[in-house]
């Protein structure tokens, strides 16, 4: 378990840095777009497309980071009404395991999408859509890794009454 926590720490760092780099790239491409459109009088279509692709990757990698802090939108009214901490922990765990099952079911279809889209190119830059759609399976795997750490840790917090 200790080895997994060490590996998970590095995965968390990698995810964080990927999100930082993607966000900075979005800012740079957006600035280039604004400068080209308003200062030079002609927009650059490739910046808009690259911003969109970075945003897709940022959303899916960022979802894995959001799982780590249990920050996704959730309807937890039932957990709030429960007084028994152990039952709250069980309900939390079941709800998150349903998310894990959804991701596991969705993963093969996302891989198929990547395989089918490798011959399709983006409109303004010669980039295969497979690289863009690869964000989905990569994001799913990252989310599953996040759940592997988050579910036990958060369930313990619920069981102790800390959440």
C-alpha positions in Angstrom: 0.0 0.0 0.0 2.9 2.3 0.8 4.3 1.8 -2.7 1.0 2.7 -4.3 0.7 5.9 -2.2 4.2 6.9 -3.5 3.3 6.1 -7.1 0.0 7.9 -6.6 1.8 11.0 -5.3 3.8 11.2 -8.5 0.7 10.6 -10.6 -0.9 13.5 -8.7 2.1 15.7 -9.4 2.1 14.8 -13.1 -1.6 15.5 -13.4 -1.2 18.8 -11.7 1.7 19.9 -14.0 -0.2 18.7 -17.1 -3.1 20.9 -16.1 -0.8 23.9 -15.4 0.9 23.5 -18.8 -2.4 23.1 -20.7 -3.9 26.1 -19.0 -0.8 28.2 -19.8 -1.0 27.0 -23.4 -4.7 28.1 -23.6 -3.7 31.5 -22.3 -0.9 31.8 -24.8 -3.0 30.7 -27.8 -5.8 33.0 -26.7 -3.4 35.9 -26.5 -2.1 35.1 -30.0 -5.7 34.9 -31.2 -6.6 38.3 -29.7 -3.4 40.0 -30.9 -3.9 38.6 -34.4 -7.6 39.5 -34.6 -7.5 43.0 -33.1 -3.9 44.3 -33.6 -3.1 42.7 -37.0 -6.6 42.6 -38.4 -6.6 38.8 -39.2 -7.4 35.9 -36.9 -5.3 32.8 -36.8 -7.6 29.8 -37.0 -5.1 27.3 -35.7 -5.0 29.0 -32.3 -8.7 28.6 -31.8 -8.4 24.9 -32.6 -5.4 24.3 -30.4 -7.2 26.1 -27.5 -10.1 23.8 -28.0 -7.9 20.7 -28.0 -6.0 21.9 -24.9 -9.3 22.5 -23.2 -10.5 19.0 -23.9 -7.3 17.5 -22.4 -7.5 19.9 -19.5 -11.1 18.9 -18.7 -10.3 15.2 -18.6 -7.0 15.4 -16.7 -8.6 18.0 -14.4 -11.4 15.6 -13.7 -8.9 13.2 -12.2 -7.6 15.9 -9.9 -11.1 16.9 -8.9 -11.8 13.3 -7.8 -8.8 13.5 -5.4 -10.5 16.2 -3.4 -14.0 14.9 -3.9 -14.9 18.1 -5.8 -17.3 16.7 -8.5 -20.9 17.8 -8.2 -22.8 15.2 -6.2 -26.2 14.9 -4.7 -25.3 14.0 -1.2 -28.6 15.0 0.6 -29.0 11.4 1.8 -25.5 11.3 3.3 -26.3 14.6 5.1 -29.4 13.2 6.8 -27.7 10.0 8.0 -26.5 10.0 11.5 -24.6 6.7 11.5 -21.1 7.3 10.2 -20.5 3.8 9.0 -23.6 3.9 6.9 -22.5 7.2 5.5 -19.1 5.7 4.6 -20.9 2.7 2.9 -23.2 5.0 0.9 -20.2 7.2 -0.2 -18.3 4.1 -1.3 -21.2 2.6 -3.2 -21.8 5.9 -5.0 -18.2 6.2 -6.0 -18.0 2.5 -7.1 -20.9 3.2 -9.4 -18.8 5.9 -11.0 -15.9 3.5 -11.3 -18.2 0.9 -13.0 -19.3 3.6 -15.5 -15.7 4.5 -16.3 -14.8 0.9 -16.8 -17.8 0.4 -19.2 -16.9 3.6 -21.0 -13.2 2.8 -21.4 -13.4 0.3 -24.3 -15.7 2.5 -26.3 -13.3 5.4 -25.9 -10.4 3.3 -27.1 -12.4 2.3 -30.1 -13.1 6.0 -30.9 -9.4 6.7 -30.8 -8.6 3.8 -33.1 -11.3 4.9 -35.6 -10.3 8.5 -35.7 -6.6 8.2 -36.5 -7.2 9.0 -40.2 -9.2 12.1 -39.5 -7.3 15.4 -39.5 -8.2 18.6 -37.8 -9.4 21.4 -39.9 -6.7 24.0 -39.7 -3.7 22.0 -38.5 -2.4 18.6 -39.7 -3.1 16.8 -36.4 -4.9 13.5 -36.2 -8.1 13.5 -34.1 -6.8 10.4 -32.5 -4.5 12.6 -30.4 -7.4 14.7 -29.3 -9.7 11.8 -28.6 -6.9 10.0 -26.7 -7.7 12.4 -23.9 -10.8 10.3 -23.1 -9.1 7.0 -22.3 -6.1 8.7 -20.7 -8.5 10.7 -18.5 -10.5 7.6 -17.6 -7.4 5.8 -16.5 -6.3 8.8 -14.5 -9.7 9.0 -12.9 -9.6 5.3 -12.0 -6.2 5.8 -10.4 -7.6 8.7 -8.4 -10.6 6.7 -7.3 -8.2 3.9 -6.1 -6.8 6.3 -3.5 -9.7 8.5 -2.8 -12.4 6.0 -2.1 -10.6 4.3 0.8 -9.3 7.5 2.3 -12.6 9.4 2.1 -14.6 6.4 3.3 -12.3 6.3 6.4 -13.0 10.0 7.0 -16.8 9.4 6.7 -16.5 6.4 9.1 -14.7 8.5 11.7 -17.2 11.3 11.3 -14.6 13.8 9.9 -16.7 14.5 6.8 
